[in-house]
Amino acid sequence: MKTYLILIVFFVCSAQAQYSYILERHGGARKAGETNGFRFTVMKNGVQAYTVERSLPFDVPYPLVSLNNTTGVSVLRFVFDGIAEVYDNSGRKAWDRNFFRGEEVNYERVIGCVIGEHAVHFLLSDSHREKAVVESYSLTGTLRWKSILPHQFAYDIAMSPDERAIIAGSYLALEDEVRRSARFLDNNGAATGDIDIIFRKAVFTVNTALIALASEREVVVVSGETKKEIARIRTQTGGIITDLIWKDNSLLVQESNVVTPNDGRYHYADPTMITYSPELKTISTKKLEGLEFRESELRRRDRSIELILDKEKSVIVVE
């Protein structure tokens, strides 16, 4: 039996952030009686704060992880079983919740999560339920509110830096169309707007006046005050949107080509950086040829925007 180790390091660059994490996944289990290993280590200012370790049966997927970079509160989500575990900043399990108690295990299930300083918000859906839902809990595990979304299947959840707006995505795939909604909720769970997009990422200006939502091939800019669409564009290069970030009053969008070699392990190449006005008028375009990567992230660095490739290589893309 072969074993392998996957090490994932999550770096934090915000000036207010104190916490980051490292994931270690030991695998190779293929049959009953064999287990995979999972270790989740939270760091505070580069020093280990706490570690959570688990052994998992061969057929149980690794948990998903969320961390509040300021408070150190974390959540492990065992989606297959429908369970979420919430840990305080000392590594003590504060509470857990089985969102699908009494229901069959299901691979067609979503447990999304965003963690605020005072609440944890979960995005939940299952192919056996009629509608996706957002449930909000206090940090001690008390249900604060529940909001039903327009469609059956969930896809992502985001929260504004001031924690006053939550964006929860749902969709329904019909025979000849896909109905989709990015629903805005206030911090009491009331709906304040809907945008027609399946967003993969949401980014906010510093004052939350503008919000950009990106799918694989579309970007929509939304007013933070009215929750109404301001402008919408599609990709310019034929690639897909792999990241985006606000810089002052302009939006930088990264479009990348998808490369699929014979082994099927796709990756990305030759990203194009397109800078837009808030109305999504093109300001500049810059192609970075010869770069290949499996994942990337745009980050602010002083007055520049930095492109991080595979958590190692750094390229300054906008001064």
N, C-alpha and C positions, 0 to 999 in steps of 0.2 A: 504494500500500500504506500503510495506516495503522499508526502505531506508538503504543505507549502505555507508560507507566511506572507501576508499582505500587510504592509505598514502604511498607514495614512496619517499624515500630519496636517492639522488644521491650524493655520497661522492667523493671528489677529493683528490688524494694523490700525484700528481706531485708537485715537488718543485716550479715550475713556475706558477702553477695554483692558481687562486684567487677565481674562481667562482664555485658554486655548485647549485643544485636546489632541491626543494621539490615539489612533485605533490600531490594534494588532489583531489580525485574524489568522488563526492556525487552522488549516483545513486538510482535506483529503479523505474524509470519511465517506464510505460508499455503501454501507449496509448496516442492518440493525446491530446494535451493540457497539458500533464505532461512533465517536464523537468528534466534533470540531471545537476549537477553542476561540474565545472572544475576550479581549482585554480592552477596556476603555479607561484611559488615563487623562485626568483633567489637570492642567498646569495653571498656576497663578503666578504671573510675572516670571515665567520660566521655571518655576519650582513646582514639583509635584504636590498637588493638593489632595487628590484622592484617586482611587482606582476601583473599577468594578470589573470582576472577571466572571465568566460563565463557560460551562461546557454545554454544547448543544447537540442533540441527536442528529444523525447524519442527514435527515430529511427536513430539518427546521432551518429556514433562512436566518442569516445574521440579522440582529436588530438594527433599525435605523436610529440615528443619534441626532439630538438637538441640544444646543447649549446656549444659555444667555451669557454673552461675553463679558457683561458687566457684573452680574450677580453670582455667576458660577452655578446656578441651578441648571440641571440637565434632565433630559427625558430619553429613555430607551423605549423604542416601539417595536414590539414583536408582532408584526402585521399579520402573519399567518394565523396566530392564535388570537389576535384581537386585543392584545394587552399592552398597556403603557405603564411604565414605572417612572416616577418622579423622584429625583435625588436633590437634596439641599447642597450647599457649597462645602459641606464637610464630608460628603459621600454617603450620608445616611439616607436610606430610602424613606422619603417622607410619606408617600402613599402610592398606590397603584390602582388601576382601573381596568376591568375587562369590559370593553365596549360592546362585545358581541357574545356575551354570556348566554349559553344555551343554544347558540347557533353553530352550524357546522363550520369547520375550518375551511378557508376559502382563499385561493390565490387571487381572485378578482375582488380585492379588498384594498382600501386605502386608509391609512391613519397618517394624516399630515399634522404638523405641529409648529407653532411659533410660541416663544416664551417671552413674556414681558417682565417688567420688574415686579408686578403685583398679580399677574394672572398667566395662566397657560391656556392656549386656545388649540383645540383639536379639530381637524377636518376629517370627517368620517364618511365612508361609503362602502357598499357591498352590493354585489350583483343580485342578491336576494332581497334588497330593500328598495322601496319605491323612490326615495329621495335622499340625496346627500345632506349632511347636516354639519353645522359648526357648534361645538359645545365649549363653553368657557368655564374654567375652574379657577378658584383662588389657589394660592400656593400651598394651602393646607388641604386642598382636595374637595372643597365645597363647590357644587355646581352653581355658577353665577347666572348663566342664561344659556338658552339653546335657540339656534336659528336654522330653519329649514331652507335649503337652497332650491333653485328652480328645477334642477335636473337630477337624474339618478346617480351618475358617476362623478366622483370628485377627481381633481387633478393637482391642485396646488393651493397653498395658502401663504399670505404675506402680511406684514404689519408695518405701519408707518413708524418712523423713529420716535414720534411723540406718543405712540400707542393709542391714538385717537381714531385710527382707521384700520380695519382689517379687510383684506381682499381674499375672497374664497371662490375658487373656480369649480364649476360643475358643467357636465355636458351629457348629451343623449345622442347616441348614434342610431339613426333610423336607416331605412333601406336606401333612400336617395338624398339624405342630408344629415348634417351634424348640427344639432342645436347646442349652443354654447353660451356660457355666462361667466363673466368675472364680476361677482357681486361685492359691492362695498357695504360694510357693516360698521356702525359706530361702536363705541366701547360698552354699549348696553345691548348689542345684538340687533339693533334695528337696521333695516336695509335703507341705504341712502343713495344707491345708484347701481346700474348694471351696464357693463361694456361687453360687446360681442367679440370675444377673443378667448382662445385657450392659451393663457399666459404661462410661460416657463420661468419668467423672472419679473419682479417689480422693483423699480428703483425710484427713489424720491429725491427731490431737491432738498437742500439744507433746511429751508423753511417749509417744506412739504406743500409748497404752492403748486408744484407740478409733479405728476407721477407718470412714469413711462412703463408700459406693459409690453413684454415681448413674447411672441410665440416663436416657432422655428423660422417663420418667414414673414412675420408682420410685427410692426411696432405701432402702438397707439399712445399718444400723449393725452393725459386726462387732467382736468382742473382739480386740484386738491380741495377747493372750496365747494364747487358745485357737483363734482363727480361726473361731469359731462365730458364727452370726447372733444378734444381740440383739433387733433390732426391724426392722420393714419398714413403709413407708407408700407410698401412691400420691399423685400430684399432687392438689391440692385445687381448682385453679382451672380445669381444662380446658386450660391451656397446657402448655408443656414446661419441664423443668428446664434452665436455662441456666447456672447456677453454684451453688456451695455452699462454705461455709467454716466452720471451727470458731472460736468466740469463747469463750474460757475453757472452760466446761463445757456450752456450748449449741451447737447447730448452726443456722446460718442458711442457708436454701435459697431461691434465686431462681427463681420460676416466671414465665414470660413468654408473652404471646400471640404467635402466629405470624400475620404479615400477608402475604398473597400478592396483590400488585397485578397488573394486566393484563399487565405486561411479564415476569411470572414471577420477578422478583428479590425473593425473600421477605426480610422483615426481622422484627424483634421490636418489641413495644410493651407499655406498661402493666405493668411487672414488679410482681409481688407478692412481698414479703419475709416469709417465715414462719420464726419462731424455734421450734426444737424442743428438748426435753430429750434426753439421751442415749438415752432409751427411746422417742423420737419422739412424745412427747406435746406438743401445740401449746401454746406459751407466749404468742406474740403474732403478729399478722398486720398488715402495713402495705402498702398498695397505693400505688404511685407512678404516678399517672395523667399522661398527656400526654407520656411519654417514648417515643421511637422510636430504634432502633439496629440495626446489623447484627451487632455483637459486643459483648460486655461481659465484665467481670472484677471479682470481689470481692477487695478487698485489705485487709489490716490497716493502720491508720494510728494510731499511738499506741494509745489505748484505744477507737478507733472502727473500724467497718467501712465502707469506701468502695466505691462502685460506680463503675467507670470505663466510660464508654460510648464506643465507637469510638476508644479510646486518647486521647481528648481531654477530654470532659466528665466532671466528677467530682461525685458526689452522696453525702453522708454518709447512710447508711441505718440504722445502729445506733450509738448512743452507748455 
